[in-house]
Amino acid sequence: MAVSGTVPAPRSAGVDLLAHATRLRRATTVLTAVVAAWLLAQFGAVVVPVGMATVPEAPPGALLLVDRWCVGVRVGCNAFVDTPDGRMLSRVVALDGDTVRIEHPAPGSGFRDSRDFGVLPRRALASTVLVVFAAEREGGFDGR
Protein backbone atom coordinates (compact mmCIF):
# COMPACT_ATOMS: atom_id res chain seq x y z
CA MET A 1 0.00 0.00 0.00
CA ALA A 2 1.34 3.37 -1.00
CA VAL A 3 1.58 6.34 1.24
CA SER A 4 -0.27 9.40 0.13
CA GLY A 5 1.74 11.53 -2.35
CA THR A 6 4.26 8.82 -3.25
CA VAL A 7 2.36 7.18 -6.06
CA PRO A 8 4.47 7.33 -9.21
CA ALA A 9 2.96 9.15 -12.15
CA PRO A 10 1.81 6.89 -14.94
CA ARG A 11 4.31 6.77 -17.84
CA SER A 12 3.05 8.06 -21.09
CA ALA A 13 3.44 5.81 -24.08
CA GLY A 14 4.46 8.80 -26.24
CA VAL A 15 7.69 9.53 -28.08
CA ASP A 16 10.80 10.47 -26.13
CA LEU A 17 11.82 13.65 -28.01
CA LEU A 18 15.05 14.13 -26.08
CA ALA A 19 16.34 10.68 -27.07
CA HIS A 20 15.47 11.32 -30.74
CA ALA A 21 17.17 14.71 -30.63
CA THR A 22 20.32 13.15 -29.17
CA ARG A 23 20.43 10.47 -31.88
CA LEU A 24 19.84 13.06 -34.60
CA ARG A 25 22.62 15.29 -33.26
CA ARG A 26 25.06 12.35 -33.22
CA ALA A 27 24.08 11.31 -36.75
CA THR A 28 24.57 14.84 -38.14
CA THR A 29 27.95 15.12 -36.41
CA VAL A 30 29.13 11.87 -38.00
CA LEU A 31 27.74 12.89 -41.40
CA THR A 32 29.47 16.28 -41.17
CA ALA A 33 32.79 14.60 -40.36
CA VAL A 34 32.43 12.19 -43.30
CA VAL A 35 31.57 14.97 -45.78
CA ALA A 36 34.43 17.17 -44.50
CA ALA A 37 36.92 14.30 -44.89
CA TRP A 38 35.68 13.64 -48.44
CA LEU A 39 35.98 17.33 -49.39
CA LEU A 40 39.50 17.56 -47.95
CA ALA A 41 40.53 14.43 -49.84
CA GLN A 42 39.16 15.54 -53.20
CA PHE A 43 39.73 19.30 -53.32
CA GLY A 44 42.65 21.51 -52.43
CA ALA A 45 44.20 24.93 -52.96
CA VAL A 46 47.47 25.48 -54.81
CA VAL A 47 49.43 28.65 -55.49
CA VAL A 48 51.09 28.86 -58.91
CA PRO A 49 54.87 29.01 -58.26
CA VAL A 50 56.75 32.15 -59.17
CA GLY A 51 58.26 31.78 -62.63
CA MET A 52 55.74 29.21 -63.90
CA ALA A 53 54.00 31.31 -66.53
CA THR A 54 52.77 28.37 -68.61
CA VAL A 55 49.03 29.15 -68.66
CA PRO A 56 47.94 32.78 -69.23
CA GLU A 57 44.72 32.36 -67.20
CA ALA A 58 46.74 31.33 -64.12
CA PRO A 59 49.64 33.76 -63.65
CA PRO A 60 52.39 33.10 -61.10
CA GLY A 61 51.10 33.75 -57.59
CA ALA A 62 47.48 32.97 -58.45
CA LEU A 63 45.50 30.82 -56.03
CA LEU A 64 43.89 27.78 -57.69
CA LEU A 65 41.12 25.51 -56.42
CA VAL A 66 42.00 22.04 -57.72
CA ASP A 67 40.39 18.61 -57.95
CA ARG A 68 42.97 16.09 -56.76
CA TRP A 69 41.06 13.11 -58.19
CA CYS A 70 40.92 14.59 -61.72
CA VAL A 71 37.25 13.66 -62.04
CA GLY A 72 36.41 16.22 -64.72
CA VAL A 73 39.55 16.00 -66.84
CA ARG A 74 38.84 16.76 -70.48
CA VAL A 75 40.57 18.24 -73.50
CA GLY A 76 41.09 21.96 -72.97
CA CYS A 77 41.24 21.94 -69.16
CA ASN A 78 44.21 23.19 -67.19
CA ALA A 79 45.93 20.63 -64.99
CA PHE A 80 48.99 20.00 -62.89
CA VAL A 81 50.93 17.18 -64.53
CA ASP A 82 54.01 15.26 -63.40
CA THR A 83 56.44 15.64 -66.30
CA PRO A 84 60.07 14.54 -66.69
CA ASP A 85 60.97 18.11 -65.62
CA GLY A 86 58.79 18.03 -62.48
CA ARG A 87 55.21 19.05 -61.75
CA MET A 88 53.92 21.61 -64.25
CA LEU A 89 50.73 23.57 -64.80
CA SER A 90 49.69 23.01 -68.39
CA ARG A 91 46.71 22.45 -70.69
CA VAL A 92 45.42 19.04 -71.78
CA VAL A 93 45.26 18.97 -75.60
CA ALA A 94 44.67 15.25 -76.17
CA LEU A 95 43.31 12.55 -73.93
CA ASP A 96 43.20 8.85 -74.72
CA GLY A 97 42.36 5.93 -72.49
CA ASP A 98 45.85 5.61 -71.01
CA THR A 99 47.75 8.68 -72.24
CA VAL A 100 47.54 12.45 -72.03
CA ARG A 101 49.18 15.11 -74.19
CA ILE A 102 49.88 18.54 -72.71
CA GLU A 103 50.94 21.85 -74.24
CA HIS A 104 51.64 25.17 -72.59
CA PRO A 105 49.41 27.81 -74.21
CA ALA A 106 51.62 30.71 -73.08
CA PRO A 107 53.99 31.69 -75.88
CA GLY A 108 57.64 31.47 -74.91
CA SER A 109 57.06 29.89 -71.51
CA GLY A 110 60.52 28.32 -71.56
CA PHE A 111 59.28 24.96 -70.25
CA ARG A 112 59.14 21.70 -72.18
CA ASP A 113 55.80 20.00 -72.90
CA SER A 114 54.50 17.06 -74.97
CA ARG A 115 55.87 18.64 -78.15
CA ASP A 116 59.32 17.86 -76.71
CA PHE A 117 58.94 14.66 -74.66
CA GLY A 118 55.78 13.12 -76.14
CA VAL A 119 52.65 11.83 -74.47
CA LEU A 120 52.49 11.03 -70.76
CA PRO A 121 50.66 8.24 -68.94
CA ARG A 122 47.28 9.30 -67.62
CA ARG A 123 48.43 8.63 -64.05
CA ALA A 124 50.79 11.62 -64.51
CA LEU A 125 47.80 13.93 -64.00
CA ALA A 126 48.11 15.27 -60.45
CA SER A 127 45.08 17.58 -60.31
CA THR A 128 42.77 19.60 -62.53
CA VAL A 129 42.12 23.30 -62.06
CA LEU A 130 38.55 24.22 -61.13
CA VAL A 131 38.76 27.93 -60.22
CA VAL A 132 41.49 30.56 -60.60
CA PHE A 133 41.73 33.43 -58.12
CA ALA A 134 44.07 35.93 -59.79
CA ALA A 135 47.10 37.23 -57.94
CA GLU A 136 47.34 40.80 -56.71
CA ARG A 137 49.47 43.21 -58.63
CA GLU A 138 51.69 45.78 -56.95
CA GLY A 139 49.14 48.56 -57.49
CA GLY A 140 46.33 46.56 -55.85
CA PHE A 141 43.88 43.93 -56.96
CA ASP A 142 43.71 43.71 -60.75
CA GLY A 143 39.92 43.23 -60.88
CA ARG A 144 39.85 39.69 -62.27
Solvent accessible surface area in square Angstrom, and as a share of the most:
residue,aa,sasa,rsa
1,M,241,1.07
2,A,66,0.51
3,V,111,0.64
4,S,109,0.70
5,G,79,0.76
6,T,91,0.53
7,V,105,0.61
8,P,114,0.72
9,A,88,0.68
10,P,129,0.81
11,R,232,0.85
12,S,100,0.64
13,A,113,0.88
14,G,59,0.56
15,V,103,0.59
16,D,90,0.47
17,L,135,0.67
18,L,139,0.69
19,A,31,0.24
20,H,93,0.41
21,A,51,0.40
22,T,30,0.18
23,R,136,0.50
24,L,119,0.59
25,R,152,0.56
26,R,154,0.56
27,A,57,0.44
28,T,66,0.39
29,T,87,0.51
30,V,97,0.56
31,L,111,0.55
32,T,90,0.52
33,A,61,0.48
34,V,89,0.51
35,V,69,0.40
36,A,45,0.35
37,A,61,0.47
38,W,120,0.42
39,L,78,0.39
40,L,133,0.66
41,A,48,0.37
42,Q,13,0.06
43,F,57,0.24
44,G,11,0.10
45,A,71,0.55
46,V,51,0.29
47,V,87,0.50
48,V,1,0.00
49,P,65,0.41
50,V,141,0.81
51,G,51,0.49
52,M,20,0.09
53,A,50,0.39
54,T,0,0.00
55,V,2,0.01
56,P,75,0.47
57,E,87,0.39
58,A,1,0.00
59,P,31,0.19
60,P,45,0.28
61,G,33,0.32
62,A,0,0.00
63,L,76,0.38
64,L,0,0.00
65,L,64,0.32
66,V,2,0.01
67,D,5,0.02
68,R,119,0.43
69,W,128,0.45
70,C,21,0.12
71,V,105,0.60
72,G,43,0.41
73,V,16,0.09
74,R,151,0.55
75,V,89,0.51
76,G,43,0.42
77,C,10,0.06
78,N,21,0.11
79,A,0,0.00
80,F,10,0.04
81,V,0,0.00
82,D,59,0.31
83,T,15,0.08
84,P,90,0.57
85,D,71,0.37
86,G,36,0.35
87,R,136,0.50
88,M,11,0.05
89,L,0,0.00
90,S,0,0.00
91,R,56,0.20
92,V,0,0.00
93,V,55,0.32
94,A,39,0.31
95,L,45,0.22
96,D,94,0.49
97,G,61,0.59
98,D,115,0.60
99,T,42,0.24
100,V,1,0.00
101,R,72,0.26
102,I,0,0.00
103,E,43,0.19
104,H,9,0.04
105,P,48,0.30
106,A,16,0.12
107,P,128,0.81
108,G,83,0.80
109,S,27,0.18
110,G,80,0.76
111,F,73,0.30
112,R,104,0.38
113,D,4,0.02
114,S,2,0.01
115,R,144,0.53
116,D,91,0.47
117,F,44,0.18
118,G,27,0.26
119,V,84,0.48
120,L,15,0.08
121,P,54,0.34
122,R,90,0.33
123,R,207,0.76
124,A,10,0.08
125,L,19,0.10
126,A,23,0.18
127,S,9,0.06
128,T,5,0.03
129,V,22,0.12
130,L,88,0.44
131,V,61,0.35
132,V,49,0.28
133,F,109,0.45
134,A,16,0.12
135,A,26,0.20
136,E,131,0.59
137,R,152,0.56
138,E,188,0.84
139,G,88,0.84
140,G,31,0.30
141,F,122,0.51
142,D,40,0.21
143,G,64,0.61
144,R,140,0.51
